[in-house]
Amino acid sequence: MRSFGKGPVLLLLAGALAINLACSCLCSTKKSGVAITNPKRIDVGNGKTWNFVVSGDSRNCGDVVMPAIAQGAADDHAAFYWHLGDLRAGYDFDEDLLAAAAKDGRKLRISDYIGKADGTDIGAWDDFKQSQIAVFQNQKIPFFLGIGNHETIWPQSRNRFTKYFASQLDVQELRDQRLFDLQKHDSGAQDSGPKTYYHWVVGTVDFIYLDNSSPEQFEAAQVKWFEDVLKDDREKLSPITTVIVGMHAALPFSLSQGHSMNESPDGEKSGEQIYRDLLDLQKGGKKVYVLASHSHFYMKGIFNTAHWPADQRLPGWIVGTAGAVRYRLPADASLADEKKTDVYGYLLGTVGPDGSVDFKFHEFKESDIPPAVTERYTKKTVDWCFAENKRM
């Protein structure tokens, strides 16, 4: 399907733009303003069972797969959808974009795909908004966005991502929670705007997104913020029963160790600190679940490794199944509770009245792709996405 190799595209990248990667803070510093006493919450009722949907890695064939996820989320009456990062390939044209351009008689230009030097007109990210986020908005399903490593591939960066997706990172649920936390911990502090790590509460569940999209993460400021959030959740009078942590790359010493935070010394060290923080929270009586994508397959029980004794294993899932090229399962995949590759789909979380969560993987068949999507990208492309979008 590709008409360009990585080499020519990377050469074009090098000559196309001069990017100042050390750009300044994206949002002007401001005081929190009006006191936030009741942060906006998604209403799921009191004492009722409710659902949410999560997946990550929607590059390559995401424009084909994500509309099916949106329809599935609507059918499952999901309270929201959570994306765990890697929106578009970044280093090369995504196959779905090439197919749509060919059908329209257009030729993609790398300058349009990666955007201008000032971080505007990023065609790949515009496509993600129009072809992936919009299908959830059409279903009136809230969309929470995470950053992945492909969002930091030059010329893109964490700063460019935060600016381009400011409206997604500053939806009212996230903004209210950020300001509420600021008031609680330092009423005189100033709000520096949305970040790529955040949290929000639904019912009695605290959902936390952590940014490990580059090798040095988690950096000290993010770890401190995270531990402050857990401290609040641990308080005697806290209504929080459950903490669900999402991120792009899996925490260290998982079954996907070769493609996780173990890939850098800094990531391994800070990632293990986060793991042990969550383990302490679990031992203290809170329910804890850990979600990641990055590896393009589905797996349950990702911490069933020799590194973690049986009494120190957090419930963990990998769900990198939203359209990206499918990977082979790791050699020790037999230790997982469940595993699948060469599949697309999402993880459906069903939250019970006590805050416990039952996770089930919802797999798609090619027949689940909406007819309008097949018409837009052609049946040949949809066939390719299901039969050939895999790395052997």
C-alpha positions as CSV (number, residue, x, y, z in Angstrom):
1,M,0.0,0.0,0.0
2,R,2.8,2.5,0.7
3,S,4.3,4.5,-2.1
4,F,7.0,6.0,0.0
5,G,9.8,4.4,1.9
6,K,11.0,5.7,5.2
7,G,14.3,7.0,3.8
8,P,12.9,9.5,1.3
9,V,10.3,10.7,3.8
10,L,12.9,11.3,6.5
11,L,15.1,13.2,4.0
12,L,12.1,15.4,3.2
13,L,11.5,15.9,6.9
14,A,15.0,17.1,7.4
15,G,14.8,19.6,4.6
16,A,11.2,20.7,5.1
17,L,11.2,22.4,8.4
18,A,13.5,24.0,11.0
19,I,11.8,23.5,14.3
20,N,12.5,25.1,17.6
21,L,11.9,22.2,19.9
22,A,12.6,24.2,22.9
23,C,9.5,26.4,22.5
24,S,8.1,28.2,25.5
25,C,5.1,27.2,27.6
26,L,2.0,26.8,25.5
27,C,-0.6,28.4,27.7
28,S,-0.2,31.8,29.4
29,T,0.1,31.4,33.2
30,K,-3.1,32.5,34.9
31,K,-4.7,32.3,38.3
32,S,-7.3,29.7,38.7
33,G,-10.0,32.4,39.0
34,V,-13.4,31.3,40.3
35,A,-13.2,28.6,43.0
36,I,-14.0,25.1,41.8
37,T,-16.0,23.5,44.6
38,N,-17.7,20.9,42.5
39,P,-15.6,19.8,39.4
40,K,-17.7,18.8,36.5
41,R,-18.2,15.0,36.5
42,I,-19.7,12.6,33.9
43,D,-23.0,11.4,35.4
44,V,-23.1,7.7,35.7
45,G,-25.7,7.6,38.5
46,N,-25.3,6.5,42.1
47,G,-24.7,2.8,42.8
48,K,-25.2,1.8,39.2
49,T,-23.1,-0.3,36.8
50,W,-21.6,1.7,34.0
51,N,-19.2,1.2,31.1
52,F,-16.2,2.9,29.4
53,V,-14.1,2.0,26.4
54,V,-10.3,2.3,26.0
55,S,-7.7,1.4,23.3
56,G,-4.6,3.0,21.8
57,D,-2.4,3.1,18.7
58,S,-4.7,4.2,15.9
59,R,-2.1,5.0,13.2
60,N,-1.8,3.2,9.8
61,C,-5.4,2.0,9.6
62,G,-7.0,4.0,12.5
63,D,-9.3,6.0,10.1
64,V,-10.8,2.6,9.2
65,V,-10.9,1.1,12.7
66,M,-11.8,4.0,14.9
67,P,-15.3,4.6,13.5
68,A,-16.1,0.9,14.4
69,I,-14.8,1.6,17.9
70,A,-17.0,4.6,18.2
71,Q,-20.0,2.6,17.1
72,G,-19.2,-0.2,19.5
73,A,-18.8,2.4,22.3
74,A,-22.2,3.7,21.5
75,D,-23.7,0.3,21.5
76,D,-22.1,-0.5,24.9
77,H,-23.5,2.8,26.3
78,A,-19.9,3.9,27.2
79,A,-19.6,6.9,29.5
80,F,-16.5,7.9,27.6
81,Y,-13.6,6.7,25.3
82,W,-10.0,6.9,26.4
83,H,-7.2,6.9,23.8
84,L,-3.8,5.8,25.0
85,G,-1.6,7.5,22.4
86,D,0.0,7.1,19.0
87,L,-2.5,8.9,16.7
88,R,-0.7,8.8,13.3
89,A,2.5,7.2,12.2
90,G,4.5,10.5,12.0
91,Y,7.6,9.2,10.3
92,D,5.7,8.2,7.1
93,F,2.3,8.5,5.5
94,D,-0.4,6.3,7.1
95,E,-1.8,3.8,4.7
96,D,-5.4,5.0,5.2
97,L,-4.4,8.6,4.3
98,L,-2.7,7.4,1.2
99,A,-5.8,5.4,0.1
100,A,-8.1,8.4,0.7
101,A,-5.8,10.7,-1.2
102,A,-5.5,8.2,-4.1
103,K,-9.3,7.9,-4.3
104,D,-9.6,11.7,-4.5
105,G,-6.8,12.0,-7.1
106,R,-4.6,13.8,-4.7
107,K,-0.9,13.4,-3.9
108,L,0.1,13.8,-0.3
109,R,2.9,16.3,0.5
110,I,5.1,15.7,3.5
111,S,5.0,19.4,4.4
112,D,1.2,19.2,4.7
113,Y,1.4,16.0,6.7
114,I,3.9,17.2,9.4
115,G,2.9,20.9,9.4
116,K,4.6,24.2,9.4
117,A,7.7,25.3,11.4
118,D,5.5,27.2,13.8
119,G,3.6,24.1,14.7
120,T,0.4,24.9,12.7
121,D,-1.4,23.1,9.8
122,I,-0.3,19.6,10.9
123,G,-2.3,17.6,8.4
124,A,-1.8,14.2,10.2
125,W,-3.2,15.6,13.4
126,D,-6.0,17.4,11.6
127,D,-6.9,14.1,10.0
128,F,-7.0,12.5,13.5
129,K,-9.4,15.2,14.7
130,Q,-11.7,14.9,11.7
131,S,-11.6,11.1,11.1
132,Q,-11.2,9.7,14.6
133,I,-12.2,12.2,17.3
134,A,-15.2,13.5,15.4
135,V,-16.8,10.0,15.1
136,F,-17.1,9.9,18.9
137,Q,-18.3,13.5,19.1
138,N,-21.0,12.5,16.6
139,Q,-22.1,9.8,19.0
140,K,-21.9,12.3,21.9
141,I,-19.3,10.2,23.6
142,P,-16.7,12.2,25.6
143,F,-13.1,11.6,24.3
144,F,-10.1,11.7,26.5
145,L,-6.8,11.9,24.7
146,G,-3.3,10.5,25.7
147,I,0.1,11.2,24.2
148,G,2.2,8.4,22.7
149,N,5.8,8.2,21.5
150,H,4.8,8.9,17.8
151,E,3.5,12.3,18.9
152,T,7.1,13.2,19.9
153,I,8.8,12.1,16.6
154,W,10.6,15.1,15.1
155,P,9.4,17.6,14.0
156,Q,6.5,16.9,16.5
157,S,7.1,17.3,20.2
158,R,5.3,17.3,23.5
159,N,4.9,21.1,23.3
160,R,3.4,21.0,19.8
161,F,1.1,18.2,20.9
162,T,-0.1,20.1,23.9
163,K,-0.8,23.2,21.8
164,Y,-2.5,21.4,18.9
165,F,-4.8,19.4,21.1
166,A,-5.4,22.0,23.8
167,S,-9.1,21.7,23.5
168,Q,-9.0,17.9,24.1
169,L,-6.5,18.3,27.0
170,D,-8.5,21.1,28.6
171,V,-12.1,19.7,28.4
172,Q,-14.1,20.9,31.4
173,E,-13.7,17.6,33.4
174,L,-9.9,17.9,33.2
175,R,-9.7,21.6,33.7
176,D,-12.0,21.6,36.7
177,Q,-10.1,18.8,38.3
178,R,-6.8,20.5,37.7
179,L,-8.0,23.8,39.2
180,F,-9.6,21.9,42.1
181,D,-6.4,20.2,42.9
182,L,-4.5,23.4,42.6
183,Q,-6.8,25.1,45.1
184,K,-6.5,22.2,47.5
185,H,-2.8,22.0,47.6
186,D,-1.7,25.6,47.0
187,S,-4.5,28.2,46.8
188,G,-2.0,30.9,45.9
189,A,-0.5,29.0,42.9
190,Q,-1.1,29.8,39.3
191,D,-2.5,27.5,36.7
192,S,-0.1,26.9,33.8
193,G,-2.7,25.3,31.6
194,P,-3.3,21.7,30.4
195,K,-0.6,19.1,30.5
196,T,0.0,15.7,28.9
197,Y,-0.7,14.0,32.3
198,Y,-4.0,14.5,34.0
199,H,-6.8,12.9,35.9
200,W,-10.5,13.0,36.3
201,V,-13.1,11.3,38.5
202,V,-16.2,9.4,37.4
203,G,-18.3,8.0,40.1
204,T,-15.9,6.6,42.7
205,V,-13.2,5.9,40.1
206,D,-10.1,8.1,39.6
207,F,-8.8,7.9,36.0
208,I,-5.1,9.0,35.7
209,Y,-3.2,9.4,32.5
210,L,0.6,9.4,32.7
211,D,2.9,10.6,30.0
212,N,5.8,8.2,29.2
213,S,6.0,9.2,25.5
214,S,9.7,9.8,25.6
215,P,12.6,7.8,27.2
216,E,13.3,10.2,30.1
217,Q,9.7,9.9,31.4
218,F,8.5,9.9,34.1
219,E,10.2,13.1,35.1
220,A,10.3,14.3,38.7
221,A,7.5,16.8,38.5
222,Q,5.1,14.3,37.0
223,V,5.9,11.7,39.7
224,K,5.3,14.2,42.5
225,W,2.0,15.2,40.9
226,F,1.0,11.5,40.6
227,E,2.0,10.8,44.2
228,D,0.0,13.8,45.4
229,V,-3.1,12.5,43.5
230,L,-2.7,9.0,45.2
231,K,-2.3,10.7,48.6
232,D,-5.7,12.4,48.0
233,D,-7.2,9.1,46.9
234,R,-5.8,7.4,50.0
235,E,-7.4,9.9,52.5
236,K,-9.7,8.4,55.1
237,L,-12.7,10.5,53.9
238,S,-12.0,10.1,50.1
239,P,-14.9,8.7,48.2
240,I,-12.5,7.0,45.7
241,T,-12.7,3.2,45.7
242,T,-10.7,2.6,42.5
243,V,-7.7,4.0,40.6
244,I,-7.3,3.2,36.9
245,V,-4.0,4.4,35.4
246,G,-3.5,4.6,31.7
247,M,-0.3,5.3,29.8
248,H,1.2,4.6,26.4
249,A,4.1,2.3,27.2
250,A,3.7,-0.5,29.8
251,L,5.3,-0.1,33.2
252,P,8.6,-2.0,33.5
253,F,9.0,-5.8,33.8
254,S,5.8,-6.7,32.0
255,L,5.5,-9.5,29.4
256,S,6.1,-6.7,26.8
257,Q,9.4,-5.8,28.5
258,G,11.2,-5.5,25.1
259,H,8.8,-2.7,24.1
260,S,8.1,-0.8,27.3
261,M,9.6,1.5,29.9
262,N,12.4,-1.1,30.2
263,E,13.9,0.4,27.0
264,S,15.6,3.2,28.9
265,P,17.3,3.3,32.3
266,D,15.4,6.4,33.4
267,G,12.1,5.0,32.2
268,E,12.8,1.7,34.0
269,K,13.6,3.4,37.3
270,S,10.8,5.9,37.4
271,G,8.3,3.4,36.0
272,E,9.1,0.9,38.8
273,Q,8.6,3.7,41.3
274,I,5.1,4.3,39.9
275,Y,4.4,0.6,40.0
276,R,5.4,0.3,43.6
277,D,3.3,3.4,44.5
278,L,0.3,1.7,42.9
279,L,1.1,-1.6,44.7
280,D,1.1,0.3,48.0
281,L,-2.3,1.8,47.2
282,Q,-3.6,-1.7,46.3
283,K,-2.3,-3.1,49.6
284,G,-4.1,-0.2,51.4
285,G,-7.4,-1.5,50.1
286,K,-8.0,0.5,46.9
287,K,-8.8,-1.3,43.7
288,V,-6.0,-0.7,41.1
289,Y,-5.9,-1.4,37.3
290,V,-3.1,-0.5,34.9
291,L,-3.7,0.0,31.1
292,A,-1.3,0.6,28.3
293,S,-1.0,0.2,24.5
294,H,2.4,0.8,22.6
295,S,2.7,-2.9,21.8
296,H,0.1,-3.6,19.0
297,F,-1.7,-6.6,20.4
298,Y,-4.1,-7.4,23.2
299,M,-3.0,-8.9,26.4
300,K,-4.4,-9.4,29.9
301,G,-2.1,-10.3,32.9
302,I,0.9,-8.4,31.6
303,F,2.7,-8.4,35.0
304,N,2.7,-12.2,35.3
305,T,6.5,-12.2,35.2
306,A,9.3,-13.6,37.3
307,H,10.2,-10.1,38.4
308,W,6.9,-9.6,40.3
309,P,6.0,-12.2,42.9
310,A,2.4,-13.4,42.7
311,D,1.4,-11.2,45.7
312,Q,3.0,-8.1,44.0
313,R,1.2,-8.3,40.6
314,L,-1.0,-5.5,39.5
315,P,-3.9,-6.2,37.2
316,G,-2.6,-5.0,33.8
317,W,-3.7,-4.9,30.2
318,I,-2.2,-3.9,26.8
319,V,-4.7,-2.8,24.2
320,G,-2.8,-1.4,21.2
321,T,-5.5,-2.5,18.8
322,A,-7.0,0.6,17.3
323,G,-5.5,0.4,13.8
324,A,-1.7,0.3,14.0
325,V,0.4,-2.4,12.3
326,R,0.0,-5.6,14.4
327,Y,3.0,-7.0,16.2
328,R,4.0,-10.6,17.1
329,L,3.3,-11.7,20.6
330,P,6.4,-11.9,22.9
331,A,8.1,-15.2,23.5
332,D,6.7,-15.6,27.0
333,A,3.1,-14.6,26.0
334,S,1.9,-18.0,27.3
335,L,2.2,-16.5,30.9
336,A,-0.5,-14.0,30.1
337,D,-4.1,-14.7,31.2
338,E,-5.3,-13.8,27.7
339,K,-3.5,-12.7,24.5
340,K,-4.4,-12.0,20.9
341,T,-2.6,-10.4,17.9
342,D,-3.6,-9.6,14.3
343,V,-6.8,-8.2,15.8
344,Y,-8.5,-4.8,16.1
345,G,-10.8,-3.8,18.9
346,Y,-11.2,-2.1,22.3
347,L,-11.2,-2.9,26.0
348,L,-14.7,-2.6,27.6
349,G,-14.6,-1.7,31.2
350,T,-17.7,-2.4,33.3
351,V,-17.6,-0.7,36.7
352,G,-19.7,-2.3,39.4
353,P,-21.4,-0.5,42.4
354,D,-18.4,-1.3,44.6
355,G,-15.9,0.2,42.1
356,S,-14.6,-3.2,40.9
357,V,-14.0,-3.3,37.1
358,D,-14.6,-6.2,34.8
359,F,-12.6,-5.9,31.5
360,K,-13.5,-7.6,28.3
361,F,-11.8,-7.3,24.9
362,H,-14.2,-6.5,22.1
363,E,-12.7,-7.8,18.8
364,F,-13.8,-6.5,15.4
365,K,-14.3,-8.4,12.2
366,E,-14.0,-6.8,8.8
367,S,-17.8,-6.9,8.5
368,D,-18.0,-4.5,11.5
369,I,-16.4,-1.6,9.6
370,P,-19.2,0.9,8.7
371,P,-20.1,0.9,5.0
372,A,-19.4,4.6,4.7
373,V,-15.8,3.9,5.9
374,T,-15.4,1.2,3.3
375,E,-16.7,3.5,0.6
376,R,-14.4,6.3,1.7
377,Y,-11.2,4.2,1.9
378,T,-12.2,1.5,-0.6
379,K,-12.7,-2.2,0.0
380,K,-9.2,-2.9,-1.2
381,T,-7.8,-0.8,1.6
382,V,-10.1,-2.3,4.3
383,D,-9.1,-5.8,3.1
384,W,-5.4,-4.8,3.3
385,C,-5.9,-3.4,6.9
386,F,-7.3,-6.8,8.1
387,A,-5.1,-9.2,6.0
388,E,-1.8,-7.5,5.7
389,N,-1.3,-4.7,8.3
390,K,1.1,-6.8,10.4
391,R,4.7,-7.0,11.2
392,M,6.2,-10.5,10.9
